[in-house]
Amino acid sequence: MLSHVYIKDLSKHVGESVTLKGWLFNKRSSGKVKFLILRDGTGYLQCIVFKGNVSEEVFALADSVSQEASFEITGKVKEEPRAVGGFELDATDLKLIGDSVEYPITPKEHGIEFLIDNRHLWIRSKKQVAILKIRHRIVKAIRDFYDERGFTLFDPPIITPNAAEGTSTLFEMDYFDLGKAYLTQSGQLYAEAGAMALGKVYTFGPTFRAEKSKTRRHLTEFWMVEPEMAFYDLDDDMDLAEEFIEYIVQTVVKDCRPELEVLERDISKLEKIVRPFPRISYTEAVEVLKSKGREFTWGDDFGAPDETVISEDYDKPVMIHRYPSAVKAFYMKRDPENPEVALAVDVIAPEGYGEIIGGSQREDNLDFLLERIKEHNLPQKYFEWYLDLRRFGSVPHAGFGLGLERTVTWICGIDHLRETIPFPRMIYRNTP
């Protein structure tokens, strides 16, 4: 049995005397009354310490307890709609567990570098707790979505002998006597093998890109979910991506309203994220850019500013399909009706949050795939196992990858990916 109760369960204990344990989030004083705001990871609770209800030692402790000190408090639970969380505690006893002297993060403004240096403490703040709770709910929604639709979780290796998304962004390492190995850029190639065995699979785990970018949209270590489906074409792929995004967003709207309110997120914008989503070709997207006065050459890849301009016309994610083959990965199937374009799709989030999904129908023809590998100057010997998937029972198949941190950033309505992962890794930072 628990020796204490949690704030989230207080509705079951109204009128009872209970003990809670947590940390001091904030406090204020009004003469003979001290107001301590307790946080315990499940919520926040105002605890009232009235001088007439406690010993002199307890009242003095309530006066001296400092920010982020841990303590145990006992008292009677009462409903109070005006209080944070809707409940209050009339305290009868208070015990210090762990003191906190000169806690470095105070209610005043701090610079972002200071906060990142103290990320291990910054995650205790109300906004960061809200973001991490939303991330947790999105992770569960991702697993629920695929588990409920007959997908099998398929775990790819993190250490690989070859590139998946081009050789310029690989994290390289020496691998015993076998030469060079790399941290995975994507689980997709292995997911294709899984799809040939299990029909529908998804991978979900950390991926790494040694991309020398300092933008708010980039991390060197991030999480991706990558479904892969046998017998799917590009249209099937887009249908699944559309259903998936709607499911995630509406789950958060339903289950994380208090956290969204902490973040001051405009929930009405999220409520609009329902199917169908607009779908335009790459060529149509280029015309949109030109109509808005942006210089752009057909055949170039879209940058973040281009994606923002394209998304301005929509209050839902926009799906851009059939990109030039030259700017897409070697494994993407070319359109039989126009070999200059690949059967690929990127999903661009509204409100300027950029790409959250990249996917395609995969090249299932062995000869064409061999040509692509040669065009990209990739060492064929490391892809022989991948080519076997075309030698032995090849089928049309498709998949995509969704970046977890970019999705959390958009749904939370915040500015930077670094707040959506507990300990961000960027090109200039690998601590704490």
C-alpha positions as a LaTeX table, in Angstrom:
\begin{tabular}{lrrr}
\hline
Residue & $x$ (\AA) & $y$ (\AA) & $z$ (\AA) \\
\hline
Met1 & 0.00 & 0.00 & 0.00 \\
Leu2 & 1.14 & 3.55 & $-0.71$ \\
Ser3 & 2.18 & 5.65 & 2.24 \\
His4 & 0.75 & 8.72 & 0.53 \\
Val5 & $-1.68$ & 9.80 & $-2.18$ \\
Tyr6 & $-1.07$ & 11.69 & $-5.42$ \\
Ile7 & $-2.57$ & 15.02 & $-6.38$ \\
Lys8 & $-4.30$ & 13.52 & $-9.42$ \\
Asp9 & $-6.31$ & 11.25 & $-7.08$ \\
Leu10 & $-7.53$ & 13.89 & $-4.62$ \\
Ser11 & $-11.09$ & 13.78 & $-5.94$ \\
Lys12 & $-11.36$ & 10.37 & $-4.23$ \\
His13 & $-10.32$ & 11.79 & $-0.85$ \\
Val14 & $-12.41$ & 14.93 & $-0.30$ \\
Gly15 & $-13.01$ & 15.40 & 3.41 \\
Glu16 & $-10.30$ & 12.90 & 4.35 \\
Ser17 & $-6.96$ & 13.47 & 6.02 \\
Val18 & $-4.17$ & 12.40 & 3.66 \\
Thr19 & $-0.42$ & 12.67 & 3.27 \\
Leu20 & 1.21 & 13.93 & 0.08 \\
Lys21 & 4.86 & 14.07 & $-0.94$ \\
Gly22 & 6.50 & 16.34 & $-3.47$ \\
Trp23 & 8.41 & 19.55 & $-4.04$ \\
Leu24 & 7.73 & 23.21 & $-3.34$ \\
Phe25 & 6.75 & 24.86 & $-6.59$ \\
Asn26 & 5.97 & 28.26 & $-5.10$ \\
Lys27 & 4.77 & 29.89 & $-1.91$ \\
Arg28 & 3.29 & 33.09 & $-0.54$ \\
Ser29 & 2.45 & 34.41 & 2.88 \\
Ser30 & $-0.39$ & 36.40 & 4.41 \\
Gly31 & 0.23 & 37.01 & 8.10 \\
Lys32 & $-0.76$ & 33.90 & 10.03 \\
Val33 & $-1.31$ & 31.86 & 6.86 \\
Lys34 & 1.30 & 30.31 & 4.57 \\
Phe35 & 0.31 & 29.08 & 1.11 \\
Leu36 & 2.57 & 26.33 & $-0.21$ \\
Ile37 & 2.13 & 25.11 & $-3.78$ \\
Leu38 & 3.11 & 21.45 & $-3.88$ \\
Arg39 & 3.93 & 19.62 & $-7.09$ \\
Asp40 & 4.32 & 15.85 & $-7.22$ \\
Gly41 & 4.56 & 15.10 & $-10.94$ \\
Thr42 & 0.82 & 14.47 & $-11.28$ \\
Gly43 & $-0.40$ & 17.98 & $-10.56$ \\
Tyr44 & $-0.21$ & 21.07 & $-8.38$ \\
Leu45 & $-1.92$ & 21.63 & $-5.02$ \\
Gln46 & $-2.30$ & 24.66 & $-2.78$ \\
Cys47 & $-1.58$ & 23.71 & 0.82 \\
Ile48 & $-2.77$ & 26.11 & 3.52 \\
Val49 & $-0.71$ & 26.22 & 6.69 \\
Phe50 & $-2.67$ & 28.21 & 9.30 \\
Lys51 & $-0.76$ & 29.15 & 12.44 \\
Gly52 & $-3.61$ & 28.08 & 14.69 \\
Asn53 & $-3.74$ & 24.55 & 13.23 \\
Val54 & $-0.08$ & 23.53 & 13.51 \\
Ser55 & 2.77 & 23.63 & 16.00 \\
Glu56 & 5.19 & 26.57 & 16.09 \\
Glu57 & 7.90 & 24.35 & 14.57 \\
Val58 & 5.69 & 23.39 & 11.63 \\
Phe59 & 4.65 & 27.00 & 11.01 \\
Ala60 & 8.29 & 28.10 & 11.10 \\
Leu61 & 9.19 & 25.34 & 8.63 \\
Ala62 & 6.41 & 26.48 & 6.30 \\
Asp63 & 7.91 & 29.96 & 6.44 \\
Ser64 & 11.46 & 28.82 & 5.71 \\
Val65 & 10.96 & 25.98 & 3.21 \\
Ser66 & 12.63 & 27.00 & $-0.06$ \\
Gln67 & 11.84 & 26.57 & $-3.75$ \\
Glu68 & 12.15 & 22.94 & $-4.92$ \\
Ala69 & 12.73 & 21.59 & $-1.41$ \\
Ser70 & 11.06 & 18.20 & $-1.05$ \\
Phe71 & 8.60 & 17.69 & 1.79 \\
Glu72 & 5.77 & 15.60 & 3.16 \\
Ile73 & 2.55 & 17.31 & 4.14 \\
Thr74 & $-0.55$ & 15.98 & 5.91 \\
Gly75 & $-3.99$ & 17.58 & 6.08 \\
Lys76 & $-7.65$ & 17.48 & 5.10 \\
Val77 & $-8.64$ & 17.67 & 1.43 \\
Lys78 & $-11.36$ & 20.10 & 0.41 \\
Glu79 & $-12.80$ & 21.17 & $-2.92$ \\
Glu80 & $-11.95$ & 24.72 & $-3.99$ \\
Pro81 & $-12.82$ & 25.58 & $-7.61$ \\
Arg82 & $-10.72$ & 28.76 & $-7.48$ \\
Ala83 & $-7.55$ & 26.92 & $-6.49$ \\
Val84 & $-5.08$ & 25.35 & $-8.90$ \\
Gly85 & $-6.34$ & 21.83 & $-9.67$ \\
Gly86 & $-9.68$ & 22.47 & $-7.95$ \\
Phe87 & $-8.62$ & 21.27 & $-4.48$ \\
Glu88 & $-6.85$ & 22.58 & $-1.39$ \\
Leu89 & $-5.24$ & 20.98 & 1.63 \\
Asp90 & $-5.70$ & 22.33 & 5.16 \\
Ala91 & $-2.37$ & 21.27 & 6.61 \\
Thr92 & $-1.91$ & 19.76 & 10.05 \\
Asp93 & 1.70 & 18.61 & 9.72 \\
Leu94 & 4.74 & 19.27 & 7.55 \\
Lys95 & 8.08 & 17.44 & 7.34 \\
Leu96 & 11.13 & 18.43 & 5.31 \\
Ile97 & 12.61 & 15.58 & 3.23 \\
Gly98 & 15.34 & 17.29 & 1.20 \\
Asp99 & 16.39 & 20.92 & 1.43 \\
Ser100 & 17.00 & 23.10 & $-1.63$ \\
Val101 & 19.43 & 25.94 & $-1.07$ \\
Glu102 & 19.70 & 28.73 & $-3.67$ \\
Tyr103 & 17.83 & 26.87 & $-6.41$ \\
Pro104 & 19.25 & 28.39 & $-9.61$ \\
Ile105 & 16.06 & 28.70 & $-11.69$ \\
Thr106 & 13.89 & 31.40 & $-10.15$ \\
Pro107 & 10.64 & 32.99 & $-11.35$ \\
Lys108 & 12.65 & 35.77 & $-13.04$ \\
Glu109 & 13.57 & 35.61 & $-16.73$ \\
His110 & 16.60 & 33.48 & $-17.67$ \\
Gly111 & 18.49 & 33.26 & $-20.95$ \\
Ile112 & 18.02 & 30.17 & $-23.06$ \\
Glu113 & 21.65 & 29.05 & $-22.72$ \\
Phe114 & 21.38 & 29.21 & $-18.94$ \\
Leu115 & 18.20 & 27.15 & $-19.06$ \\
Ile116 & 19.73 & 24.56 & $-21.39$ \\
Asp117 & 22.80 & 24.34 & $-19.14$ \\
Asn118 & 20.38 & 23.57 & $-16.31$ \\
Arg119 & 18.07 & 21.36 & $-18.36$ \\
His120 & 18.10 & 18.73 & $-15.60$ \\
Leu121 & 16.36 & 21.32 & $-13.40$ \\
Trp122 & 14.48 & 23.25 & $-16.09$ \\
Ile123 & 12.31 & 20.20 & $-16.83$ \\
Arg124 & 10.69 & 20.75 & $-13.39$ \\
Ser125 & 9.07 & 24.00 & $-14.55$ \\
Lys126 & 5.35 & 24.08 & $-15.30$ \\
Lys127 & 5.69 & 24.65 & $-19.03$ \\
Gln128 & 8.31 & 21.95 & $-19.50$ \\
Val129 & 6.25 & 19.47 & $-17.48$ \\
Ala130 & 3.27 & 20.21 & $-19.73$ \\
Ile131 & 5.34 & 19.65 & $-22.89$ \\
Leu132 & 6.77 & 16.37 & $-21.63$ \\
Lys133 & 3.33 & 15.12 & $-20.60$ \\
Ile134 & 2.01 & 15.90 & $-24.08$ \\
Arg135 & 5.00 & 14.09 & $-25.59$ \\
His136 & 4.18 & 11.08 & $-23.41$ \\
Arg137 & 0.56 & 11.09 & $-24.59$ \\
Ile138 & 1.61 & 11.38 & $-28.23$ \\
Val139 & 3.96 & 8.41 & $-27.84$ \\
Lys140 & 1.11 & 6.33 & $-26.41$ \\
Ala141 & $-1.23$ & 7.49 & $-29.18$ \\
Ile142 & 1.33 & 6.43 & $-31.79$ \\
Arg143 & 1.58 & 2.94 & $-30.33$ \\
Asp144 & $-2.18$ & 2.66 & $-29.88$ \\
Phe145 & $-2.83$ & 3.74 & $-33.47$ \\
Tyr146 & $-0.65$ & 1.07 & $-35.04$ \\
Asp147 & $-1.40$ & $-1.66$ & $-32.52$ \\
Glu148 & $-5.14$ & $-1.21$ & $-33.11$ \\
Arg149 & $-4.67$ & $-1.50$ & $-36.90$ \\
Gly150 & $-2.83$ & $-4.79$ & $-36.99$ \\
Phe151 & 0.74 & $-3.49$ & $-37.22$ \\
Thr152 & 3.63 & $-5.26$ & $-35.50$ \\
Leu153 & 6.34 & $-3.28$ & $-33.71$ \\
Phe154 & 9.63 & $-4.08$ & $-35.46$ \\
Asp155 & 12.86 & $-2.93$ & $-33.79$ \\
Pro156 & 15.69 & $-2.06$ & $-36.23$ \\
Pro157 & 19.35 & $-1.81$ & $-35.23$ \\
Ile158 & 20.79 & 1.54 & $-34.16$ \\
Ile159 & 24.27 & 0.59 & $-35.43$ \\
Thr160 & 24.29 & 0.06 & $-39.20$ \\
Pro161 & 26.88 & $-0.58$ & $-41.93$ \\
Asn162 & 25.31 & 1.79 & $-44.47$ \\
Ala163 & 23.46 & 5.04 & $-45.03$ \\
Ala164 & 19.71 & 5.32 & $-45.47$ \\
Glu165 & 19.39 & 9.04 & $-46.24$ \\
Gly166 & 22.70 & 10.02 & $-47.85$ \\
Thr167 & 26.26 & 9.78 & $-46.60$ \\
Ser168 & 26.83 & 13.42 & $-45.64$ \\
Thr169 & 24.94 & 13.27 & $-42.33$ \\
Leu170 & 26.25 & 10.02 & $-40.87$ \\
Phe171 & 27.65 & 9.67 & $-37.36$ \\
Glu172 & 30.66 & 7.44 & $-37.90$ \\
Met173 & 32.40 & 5.04 & $-35.51$ \\
Asp174 & 35.04 & 2.32 & $-35.56$ \\
Tyr175 & 33.38 & $-1.06$ & $-35.16$ \\
Phe176 & 35.94 & $-3.54$ & $-33.81$ \\
Asp177 & 37.72 & $-5.32$ & $-36.69$ \\
Leu178 & 34.92 & $-4.73$ & $-39.18$ \\
Gly179 & 35.82 & $-1.16$ & $-40.10$ \\
Lys180 & 33.39 & 1.72 & $-40.08$ \\
Ala181 & 29.82 & 1.63 & $-38.77$ \\
Tyr182 & 27.22 & 4.35 & $-38.32$ \\
Leu183 & 24.42 & 5.45 & $-36.06$ \\
Thr184 & 21.14 & 4.94 & $-37.85$ \\
Gln185 & 19.54 & 7.77 & $-39.80$ \\
Ser186 & 16.33 & 5.79 & $-40.16$ \\
Gly187 & 14.88 & 2.37 & $-39.44$ \\
Gln188 & 13.14 & 2.29 & $-42.79$ \\
Leu189 & 15.34 & $-0.09$ & $-44.78$ \\
Tyr190 & 15.04 & $-2.70$ & $-42.05$ \\
Ala191 & 11.32 & $-1.99$ & $-41.74$ \\
Glu192 & 10.98 & $-3.01$ & $-45.39$ \\
Ala193 & 12.37 & $-6.42$ & $-44.47$ \\
Gly194 & 9.86 & $-6.54$ & $-41.61$ \\
Ala195 & 6.98 & $-5.72$ & $-43.94$ \\
Met196 & 7.94 & $-8.63$ & $-46.19$ \\
Ala197 & 7.69 & $-10.93$ & $-43.17$ \\
Leu198 & 4.79 & $-9.44$ & $-41.22$ \\
Gly199 & 2.80 & $-7.40$ & $-43.74$ \\
Lys200 & 2.45 & $-4.19$ & $-41.74$ \\
Val201 & 5.11 & $-3.04$ & $-39.28$ \\
Tyr202 & 6.29 & 0.10 & $-37.55$ \\
Thr203 & 9.61 & 1.07 & $-36.05$ \\
Phe204 & 9.83 & 3.62 & $-33.26$ \\
Gly205 & 13.09 & 4.78 & $-31.77$ \\
Pro206 & 15.99 & 7.22 & $-31.80$ \\
Thr207 & 17.66 & 8.26 & $-35.04$ \\
Phe208 & 20.72 & 10.40 & $-35.68$ \\
Arg209 & 21.71 & 12.98 & $-38.28$ \\
Ala210 & 25.12 & 14.68 & $-38.29$ \\
Glu211 & 23.57 & 17.69 & $-39.98$ \\
Lys212 & 25.39 & 20.95 & $-39.29$ \\
Ser213 & 22.24 & 22.98 & $-38.84$ \\
Lys214 & 21.47 & 25.41 & $-36.04$ \\
Thr215 & 17.83 & 26.02 & $-36.93$ \\
Arg216 & 14.98 & 25.61 & $-34.45$ \\
Arg217 & 13.79 & 22.60 & $-36.48$ \\
His218 & 16.90 & 20.43 & $-36.10$ \\
Leu219 & 18.32 & 18.08 & $-33.50$ \\
Thr220 & 21.18 & 15.63 & $-34.01$ \\
Glu221 & 19.34 & 12.95 & $-32.01$ \\
Phe222 & 15.58 & 12.60 & $-32.38$ \\
Trp223 & 12.81 & 10.00 & $-32.41$ \\
Met224 & 10.95 & 8.74 & $-35.45$ \\
Val225 & 8.04 & 6.41 & $-36.00$ \\
Glu226 & 8.20 & 4.67 & $-39.37$ \\
Pro227 & 5.37 & 2.43 & $-40.60$ \\
Glu228 & 6.02 & 0.19 & $-43.59$ \\
Met229 & 3.28 & $-1.66$ & $-45.43$ \\
Ala230 & 3.39 & $-4.43$ & $-48.04$ \\
Phe231 & 0.98 & $-4.02$ & $-50.98$ \\
Tyr232 & 0.55 & $-0.25$ & $-50.38$ \\
Asp233 & 0.97 & 2.37 & $-53.09$ \\
Leu234 & 1.49 & 6.13 & $-52.68$ \\
Asp235 & $-2.25$ & 6.85 & $-52.33$ \\
Asp236 & $-2.58$ & 4.21 & $-49.59$ \\
Asp237 & 0.46 & 5.74 & $-47.90$ \\
Met238 & $-1.07$ & 9.22 & $-47.92$ \\
Asp239 & $-4.39$ & 7.92 & $-46.63$ \\
Leu240 & $-2.65$ & 6.30 & $-43.65$ \\
Ala241 & $-0.56$ & 9.39 & $-42.90$ \\
Glu242 & $-3.68$ & 11.55 & $-42.95$ \\
Glu243 & $-5.57$ & 9.25 & $-40.59$ \\
Phe244 & $-2.51$ & 8.99 & $-38.32$ \\
Ile245 & $-2.05$ & 12.74 & $-37.90$ \\
Glu246 & $-5.74$ & 13.29 & $-37.20$ \\
Tyr247 & $-5.66$ & 10.54 & $-34.56$ \\
Ile248 & $-2.64$ & 11.97 & $-32.76$ \\
Val249 & $-3.88$ & 15.55 & $-32.70$ \\
Gln250 & $-7.41$ & 14.76 & $-31.62$ \\
Thr251 & $-6.15$ & 12.42 & $-28.89$ \\
Val252 & $-4.08$ & 15.27 & $-27.44$ \\
Val253 & $-7.01$ & 17.69 & $-27.71$ \\
Lys254 & $-9.18$ & 15.22 & $-25.80$ \\
Asp255 & $-6.69$ & 14.07 & $-23.15$ \\
Cys256 & $-4.24$ & 16.96 & $-22.64$ \\
Arg257 & $-6.40$ & 20.07 & $-22.41$ \\
Pro258 & $-4.92$ & 21.21 & $-19.05$ \\
Glu259 & $-1.39$ & 20.96 & $-20.48$ \\
Leu260 & $-2.38$ & 22.80 & $-23.66$ \\
Glu261 & $-3.87$ & 25.55 & $-21.51$ \\
Val262 & $-0.62$ & 25.86 & $-19.52$ \\
Leu263 & 1.13 & 26.40 & $-22.86$ \\
Glu264 & $-1.56$ & 28.92 & $-23.90$ \\
Arg265 & $-2.08$ & 26.89 & $-27.07$ \\
Asp266 & $-4.94$ & 27.95 & $-29.33$ \\
Ile267 & $-6.89$ & 24.70 & $-29.09$ \\
Ser268 & $-9.37$ & 25.79 & $-31.78$ \\
Lys269 & $-6.59$ & 25.45 & $-34.36$ \\
Leu270 & $-5.94$ & 21.86 & $-33.31$ \\
Glu271 & $-9.63$ & 21.00 & $-33.38$ \\
Lys272 & $-9.60$ & 21.76 & $-37.14$ \\
Ile273 & $-7.05$ & 19.02 & $-37.83$ \\
Val274 & $-9.49$ & 16.49 & $-39.26$ \\
Arg275 & $-9.57$ & 14.66 & $-42.58$ \\
Pro276 & $-9.46$ & 15.27 & $-45.48$ \\
Phe277 & $-6.17$ & 17.19 & $-45.82$ \\
Pro278 & $-5.31$ & 19.18 & $-48.95$ \\
Arg279 & $-3.08$ & 17.35 & $-51.45$ \\
Ile280 & $-1.02$ & 19.15 & $-54.08$ \\
Ser281 & 1.77 & 18.04 & $-56.37$ \\
Tyr282 & 5.29 & 19.41 & $-56.09$ \\
Thr283 & 4.72 & 21.23 & $-59.39$ \\
Glu284 & 1.57 & 22.87 & $-58.01$ \\
Ala285 & 3.48 & 23.86 & $-54.88$ \\
Val286 & 6.13 & 25.55 & $-57.04$ \\
Glu287 & 3.38 & 27.54 & $-58.74$ \\
Val288 & 2.09 & 28.61 & $-55.30$ \\
Leu289 & 5.55 & 29.94 & $-54.43$ \\
Lys290 & 5.84 & 31.83 & $-57.70$ \\
Ser291 & 2.35 & 33.31 & $-57.29$ \\
Lys292 & 3.49 & 34.69 & $-53.93$ \\
Gly293 & 6.57 & 36.34 & $-55.43$ \\
Arg294 & 9.21 & 33.82 & $-54.35$ \\
Glu295 & 11.93 & 32.91 & $-56.81$ \\
Phe296 & 12.14 & 29.14 & $-57.10$ \\
Thr297 & 13.48 & 26.74 & $-59.72$ \\
Trp298 & 11.63 & 23.52 & $-60.48$ \\
Gly299 & 13.88 & 20.68 & $-59.37$ \\
Asp300 & 15.16 & 22.30 & $-56.19$ \\
Asp301 & 14.15 & 21.02 & $-52.78$ \\
Phe302 & 11.95 & 23.16 & $-50.57$ \\
Gly303 & 13.61 & 24.97 & $-47.69$ \\
Ala304 & 11.91 & 25.89 & $-44.43$ \\
Pro305 & 10.84 & 29.36 & $-45.69$ \\
Asp306 & 9.30 & 27.76 & $-48.80$ \\
Glu307 & 7.35 & 25.26 & $-46.69$ \\
Thr308 & 6.06 & 28.09 & $-44.52$ \\
Val309 & 4.84 & 30.07 & $-47.53$ \\
Ile310 & 3.09 & 27.04 & $-49.03$ \\
Ser311 & 1.36 & 26.22 & $-45.73$ \\
Glu312 & 0.00 & 29.76 & $-45.30$ \\
Asp313 & $-3.06$ & 28.96 & $-47.43$ \\
Tyr314 & $-4.15$ & 26.07 & $-45.19$ \\
Asp315 & $-5.33$ & 25.54 & $-41.63$ \\
Lys316 & $-4.57$ & 21.82 & $-41.89$ \\
Pro317 & $-1.44$ & 19.90 & $-42.85$ \\
Val318 & $-0.83$ & 20.00 & $-46.61$ \\
Met319 & 0.41 & 16.89 & $-48.40$ \\
Ile320 & 2.88 & 17.61 & $-51.23$ \\
His321 & 3.50 & 14.65 & $-53.52$ \\
Arg322 & 5.55 & 13.67 & $-56.57$ \\
Tyr323 & 8.84 & 15.43 & $-55.92$ \\
Pro324 & 11.69 & 15.54 & $-58.46$ \\
Ser325 & 13.52 & 12.21 & $-58.33$ \\
Ala326 & 16.88 & 13.97 & $-58.14$ \\
Val327 & 16.20 & 15.46 & $-54.70$ \\
Lys328 & 14.81 & 12.29 & $-53.13$ \\
Ala329 & 16.39 & 9.16 & $-51.67$ \\
Phe330 & 17.56 & 6.26 & $-53.84$ \\
Tyr331 & 14.86 & 3.85 & $-52.63$ \\
Met332 & 11.89 & 5.99 & $-53.75$ \\
Lys333 & 10.01 & 4.65 & $-56.74$ \\
Arg334 & 9.80 & 6.84 & $-59.82$ \\
Asp335 & 6.40 & 7.62 & $-61.25$ \\
Pro336 & 5.86 & 5.30 & $-64.25$ \\
Glu337 & 3.93 & 8.10 & $-65.95$ \\
Asn338 & 6.71 & 10.65 & $-65.38$ \\
Pro339 & 10.14 & 9.26 & $-64.38$ \\
Glu340 & 11.35 & 12.78 & $-63.52$ \\
Val341 & 9.31 & 12.62 & $-60.32$ \\
Ala342 & 9.30 & 10.18 & $-57.43$ \\
Leu343 & 6.20 & 8.70 & $-55.81$ \\
Ala344 & 7.04 & 10.60 & $-52.65$ \\
Val345 & 5.07 & 12.73 & $-50.20$ \\
Asp346 & 5.97 & 15.28 & $-47.54$ \\
Val347 & 3.40 & 16.49 & $-45.05$ \\
Ile348 & 3.80 & 20.13 & $-44.04$ \\
Ala349 & 2.25 & 21.24 & $-40.77$ \\
Pro350 & 0.28 & 24.51 & $-40.63$ \\
Glu351 & 1.32 & 27.64 & $-38.72$ \\
Gly352 & 4.85 & 27.55 & $-40.14$ \\
Tyr353 & 5.98 & 24.34 & $-38.40$ \\
Gly354 & 7.33 & 22.72 & $-41.55$ \\
Glu355 & 7.70 & 19.08 & $-42.55$ \\
Ile356 & 6.51 & 16.49 & $-40.05$ \\
Ile357 & 6.25 & 13.47 & $-42.37$ \\
Gly358 & 8.33 & 12.25 & $-45.29$ \\
Gly359 & 7.33 & 9.11 & $-47.14$ \\
Ser360 & 7.11 & 7.31 & $-50.45$ \\
Gln361 & 6.25 & 4.24 & $-52.38$ \\
Arg362 & 9.44 & 2.17 & $-52.47$ \\
Glu363 & 11.20 & 0.95 & $-55.61$ \\
Asp364 & 10.23 & $-2.71$ & $-55.88$ \\
Asn365 & 12.01 & $-3.44$ & $-59.18$ \\
Leu366 & 15.49 & $-4.95$ & $-58.67$ \\
Asp367 & 17.04 & $-3.52$ & $-61.85$ \\
Phe368 & 15.77 & $-0.01$ & $-61.20$ \\
Leu369 & 16.95 & $-0.13$ & $-57.59$ \\
Leu370 & 20.43 & $-1.21$ & $-58.71$ \\
Glu371 & 20.51 & 1.80 & $-61.04$ \\
Arg372 & 19.58 & 4.13 & $-58.17$ \\
Ile373 & 22.29 & 2.71 & $-55.92$ \\
Lys374 & 24.90 & 3.30 & $-58.63$ \\
Glu375 & 23.61 & 6.82 & $-59.32$ \\
His376 & 24.02 & 7.68 & $-55.64$ \\
Asn377 & 27.53 & 6.13 & $-55.49$ \\
Leu378 & 26.52 & 3.79 & $-52.69$ \\
Pro379 & 28.55 & 0.61 & $-52.00$ \\
Gln380 & 26.38 & $-2.21$ & $-53.35$ \\
Lys381 & 27.92 & $-4.84$ & $-51.07$ \\
Tyr382 & 26.31 & $-3.26$ & $-48.01$ \\
Phe383 & 22.90 & $-3.32$ & $-49.69$ \\
Glu384 & 22.88 & $-6.91$ & $-50.88$ \\
Trp385 & 20.50 & $-7.90$ & $-48.06$ \\
Tyr386 & 18.22 & $-5.00$ & $-49.07$ \\
Leu387 & 18.36 & $-6.09$ & $-52.72$ \\
Asp388 & 17.34 & $-9.60$ & $-51.63$ \\
Leu389 & 13.95 & $-8.14$ & $-50.72$ \\
Arg390 & 13.48 & $-7.53$ & $-54.46$ \\
Arg391 & 14.99 & $-10.87$ & $-55.50$ \\
Phe392 & 12.70 & $-12.98$ & $-53.35$ \\
Gly393 & 9.01 & $-12.16$ & $-53.60$ \\
Ser394 & 9.10 & $-8.43$ & $-54.27$ \\
Val395 & 5.80 & $-6.57$ & $-53.89$ \\
Pro396 & 4.66 & $-2.96$ & $-54.11$ \\
His397 & 5.14 & $-1.36$ & $-50.70$ \\
Ala398 & 5.25 & 2.05 & $-49.09$ \\
Gly399 & 5.89 & 3.83 & $-45.83$ \\
Phe400 & 6.77 & 7.08 & $-44.16$ \\
Gly401 & 8.52 & 8.56 & $-41.16$ \\
Leu402 & 7.07 & 11.01 & $-38.67$ \\
Gly403 & 9.44 & 13.08 & $-36.56$ \\
Leu404 & 8.23 & 12.96 & $-32.96$ \\
Glu405 & 9.86 & 16.18 & $-31.78$ \\
Arg406 & 8.62 & 18.21 & $-34.75$ \\
Thr407 & 5.12 & 16.89 & $-34.14$ \\
Val408 & 5.25 & 17.73 & $-30.42$ \\
Thr409 & 6.56 & 21.21 & $-31.25$ \\
Trp410 & 3.66 & 21.89 & $-33.60$ \\
Ile411 & 0.94 & 20.48 & $-31.35$ \\
Cys412 & 2.30 & 22.39 & $-28.33$ \\
Gly413 & 2.62 & 25.58 & $-30.37$ \\
Ile414 & 6.16 & 26.30 & $-29.16$ \\
Asp415 & 9.14 & 27.73 & $-31.02$ \\
His416 & 11.96 & 25.20 & $-30.73$ \\
Leu417 & 12.47 & 21.44 & $-30.83$ \\
Arg418 & 14.92 & 21.60 & $-27.93$ \\
Glu419 & 12.01 & 21.86 & $-25.46$ \\
Thr420 & 10.29 & 18.70 & $-26.73$ \\
Ile421 & 12.93 & 16.13 & $-25.74$ \\
Pro422 & 14.21 & 15.71 & $-22.19$ \\
Phe423 & 17.87 & 16.33 & $-23.06$ \\
Pro424 & 18.38 & 17.87 & $-26.51$ \\
Arg425 & 21.44 & 17.13 & $-28.60$ \\
Met426 & 22.47 & 19.84 & $-31.05$ \\
Ile427 & 25.65 & 20.48 & $-33.03$ \\
Tyr428 & 26.99 & 22.77 & $-30.29$ \\
Arg429 & 25.71 & 20.82 & $-27.27$ \\
Asn430 & 25.90 & 17.28 & $-25.90$ \\
Thr431 & 25.39 & 18.11 & $-22.20$ \\
Pro432 & 23.91 & 17.78 & $-19.65$ \\
\hline
\end{tabular}
